[in-house]
Amino acid sequence: MIELQSHSTVSDGQLPPAGVVEEAAKAGVSVLALTDHDAVAGVPEAIEAGDRLGVEVVPAIEMSAANEMVDDLHVCGYWVDPDVIEPACQRAQEGRRERAARIIENLQGLGFDVTIEDAIREAGDADAIGRPHIARAAGATGDLGPFFEEYLVPGAKAFVSREWPSPAEACALIREAGGVPVIAHPYWDIKDPDEVEKLIRSLDLGGIEVFYPSHDEQQTAHLLDLARELGIAATGSSDFHGPTHRTFSRFGAYDTYGLGEPEVPARP
């Protein structure tokens, strides 16, 4: 089984990198990518665990970008050199902290008793402070969806836009680090097929995440056709975040609908 997106405590996952690999091995995963958000600190530990458990671990990252359609567009990079991509991670993480501080200022203005230190504590080992950490620091529990809808999505009361990088810049950074850029779950935030296709065609991609838990058969077929037309990889993942995560709690959660099988982008 191929699983090219997963997350550890280095970003917003529930398990340490080795724990993610252990869960993957139990599920029968043969090729795994640990794609923490704007962070590669967990990659060496994951590779070591993979060597021990017989799981091939692809060094990878999931970069967050913003464009006019989606504030938090994700681009995965596979076969990246962690040392080369690290400066971009540091810049992205600094941007995350600055954005988090501005969001928290907005929440404070709305009457929430929350500080940036609270969000950092929620992040724990995470290199990447995210909106889920801010939501929990502000007192949200359980399903964070309603809190996000009211405060943390575009147009919401406390929302602050991401400023860097653009999707094109994210692709370029991944290429410069020796990696292959792949757009993650294209239909997650964009529902219009024409807009999805326009975005994909505008970027220097080496793959499309075709097989994904929330992609229906029609969306999967559309993305697979695009990947074949463009001559790029059709990847797949369950986006594992941890065994008790509300949405992404297990490997093997995506459906191929009998259309094809996930591919691993060739190493450049």
C-alpha positions in Angstrom: 0.0 0.0 0.0 1.2 3.5 -0.9 0.6 6.3 1.5 2.2 9.6 0.5 0.8 11.9 3.1 1.0 11.6 6.9 1.6 13.9 9.9 3.4 13.6 13.2 3.8 15.7 16.3 6.3 17.8 14.4 3.2 19.5 12.9 -0.4 18.7 13.7 -0.3 14.9 14.1 -0.9 12.9 17.2 2.1 10.5 17.1 5.9 11.1 17.0 7.5 10.3 13.6 8.5 6.8 14.5 5.0 6.2 15.9 3.5 7.1 12.5 5.8 4.7 10.7 4.8 2.0 13.3 1.1 2.5 12.6 1.8 2.4 8.8 3.7 -0.9 9.1 0.8 -2.4 11.1 -1.6 -1.3 8.3 0.5 -2.9 5.6 1.9 0.2 4.1 5.0 -0.4 1.9 5.8 3.2 0.9 5.2 6.1 3.2 5.8 9.8 3.2 5.9 11.9 6.4 4.6 15.2 5.2 4.6 17.5 8.2 3.4 21.1 7.5 6.3 23.3 6.6 8.6 21.1 8.6 11.1 18.3 7.9 12.5 17.8 11.5 10.8 14.4 11.7 12.1 12.9 8.5 15.4 11.4 9.9 13.5 9.6 12.7 10.8 8.4 10.2 13.5 7.0 7.8 15.3 5.2 10.7 12.0 3.6 11.8 11.2 2.7 8.2 14.5 0.9 7.9 13.8 -1.0 11.1 10.2 -1.9 10.1 10.6 -2.6 6.4 8.7 0.5 5.2 10.2 2.7 2.5 10.0 6.3 3.8 10.2 9.0 1.1 11.7 12.3 2.5 8.9 14.8 2.1 7.1 17.9 3.2 3.7 19.6 2.9 4.1 23.3 2.2 1.2 25.7 2.8 0.6 28.4 0.2 -2.0 31.0 -0.6 -3.6 32.2 -3.8 -6.7 34.1 -4.7 -8.9 31.0 -4.5 -7.5 29.2 -1.4 -5.8 30.7 1.6 -4.3 27.4 2.7 -3.4 25.5 -0.5 -1.1 22.5 0.1 1.8 21.4 -2.1 3.6 18.2 -1.1 7.3 17.8 -2.0 8.7 14.3 -2.4 12.4 13.4 -2.4 13.4 16.8 -1.0 16.8 17.3 0.7 15.8 18.3 4.2 18.9 20.4 4.7 18.2 22.4 1.5 14.5 22.9 2.3 15.1 23.8 5.9 15.6 27.6 5.4 12.2 27.8 3.7 10.7 25.8 6.6 12.2 28.3 9.1 10.7 31.2 7.1 7.3 29.5 6.9 7.3 28.7 10.6 8.2 32.3 11.4 5.3 33.4 9.2 3.0 31.0 11.0 4.0 32.4 14.4 3.4 36.0 13.1 0.1 35.0 11.7 -0.9 33.2 14.9 -0.1 36.3 16.9 -2.3 38.5 14.7 -5.1 36.0 14.9 -4.8 35.8 18.6 -4.9 39.6 18.8 -8.2 39.5 16.9 -9.6 36.9 19.2 -8.6 38.9 22.2 -10.4 41.8 20.7 -13.5 39.6 20.5 -13.2 38.8 24.2 -11.2 35.6 24.3 -8.7 35.1 27.1 -6.0 33.6 25.0 -2.3 34.3 24.4 0.4 33.3 21.9 2.0 31.3 24.7 -1.2 29.3 25.1 -1.1 28.4 21.4 2.6 27.4 21.6 1.8 25.1 24.5 -1.0 23.5 22.5 1.4 23.0 19.6 3.7 21.0 22.0 6.5 19.5 19.9 5.1 21.0 16.7 7.4 23.2 14.6 4.4 24.5 12.8 1.8 26.4 14.9 -1.5 26.0 13.1 -5.1 27.2 13.5 -6.1 24.0 15.3 -3.6 24.9 18.1 -5.1 28.4 18.3 -8.6 27.1 18.4 -7.9 24.7 21.3 -5.9 27.4 23.1 -9.0 29.6 22.8 -11.1 26.9 24.5 -12.6 25.0 21.5 -12.9 21.3 22.1 -14.1 18.3 20.2 -15.2 19.2 16.7 -13.3 22.4 15.8 -15.3 22.9 12.7 -17.9 25.4 14.2 -15.1 27.5 15.8 -13.2 27.6 12.5 -16.3 28.6 10.6 -17.0 31.5 13.0 -13.5 32.7 13.6 -10.7 31.1 11.5 -11.6 30.7 7.8 -11.6 33.4 5.1 -14.2 36.0 5.9 -14.5 34.9 9.5 -14.2 37.2 12.5 -10.5 36.6 13.5 -9.1 35.4 10.2 -5.7 36.6 8.9 -4.5 35.7 5.4 -1.3 33.8 4.7 1.3 35.9 2.9 4.0 33.5 1.7 4.7 31.5 -0.3 2.5 31.5 -3.4 1.8 28.0 -4.9 4.3 28.7 -7.7 6.9 29.7 -5.1 6.2 26.5 -3.1 6.8 24.4 -6.3 10.0 26.3 -7.0 11.3 25.8 -3.5 10.6 22.1 -3.7 12.4 21.8 -7.1 15.4 23.7 -5.7 15.6 21.2 -2.9 15.8 18.3 -5.4 12.2 17.3 -4.9 9.0 16.7 -6.9 6.0 19.1 -6.2 2.6 17.5 -6.0 -0.6 19.3 -5.4 -2.4 17.8 -2.4 -6.1 17.0 -2.3 -7.1 19.5 -5.0 -10.9 19.1 -4.4 -10.6 19.7 -0.6 -11.0 23.5 -0.8 -11.9 24.0 -4.5 -15.1 22.3 -5.7 -15.4 23.7 -9.2 -13.7 21.2 -11.7 -12.8 24.0 -14.1 -11.1 26.0 -11.3 -9.2 22.9 -10.1 -8.0 22.2 -13.6 -7.0 25.8 -14.1 -4.9 25.8 -10.9 -3.2 22.5 -11.8 -2.3 23.6 -15.3 -0.8 26.8 -14.0 1.8 25.2 -11.8 5.1 23.3 -12.4 3.9 20.1 -10.9 5.3 16.6 -10.9 2.1 15.0 -9.7 -1.5 15.3 -8.5 -2.8 13.7 -5.3 -5.6 11.8 -7.1 -6.7 9.2 -4.6 -7.9 10.8 -1.3 -10.6 10.0 1.2 -12.8 12.9 0.3 -12.5 12.6 -3.4 -15.5 11.0 -5.0 -15.4 8.8 -8.1 -16.0 11.7 -10.5 -13.4 13.9 -8.9 -10.9 11.0 -8.8 -11.5 10.2 -12.5 -11.0 13.9 -13.5 -7.7 14.2 -11.6 -6.5 10.9 -13.0 -7.2 11.9 -16.5 -5.3 15.2 -15.9 -2.3 13.4 -14.5 -2.2 11.1 -17.5 -2.6 13.9 -20.0 0.2 16.0 -18.3 2.4 13.0 -17.9 2.8 13.4 -14.1 2.4 11.0 -11.2 -1.0 10.2 -9.7 -0.4 9.9 -6.0 -2.6 8.8 -3.1 -2.9 9.1 0.6 -5.2 8.8 3.6 -3.7 11.9 5.2 -3.1 10.1 8.5 -3.0 12.4 11.5 -3.4 9.9 14.3 -5.5 7.0 15.6 -8.1 9.2 17.3 -8.2 12.1 14.8 -11.8 13.0 13.9 -11.3 12.8 10.1 -7.9 11.2 9.3 -7.5 8.3 11.7 -6.3 5.3 9.6 -4.3 4.2 6.7 -6.0 2.7 3.7 -8.9 5.1 3.8 -8.8 6.3 0.2 -10.8 4.6 -2.6 -9.4 4.0 -6.1 -12.8 3.1 -7.5 -11.0 0.6 -9.7 -9.7 3.4 -11.8 -6.0 2.9 -11.2 -3.4 2.7 -8.4 -1.4 5.4 -6.6 2.1 6.0 -7.9 5.3 7.2 -6.3 6.9 10.2 -8.1 10.2 9.2 -9.6 13.2 10.5 -7.8 14.7 13.4 -9.8 
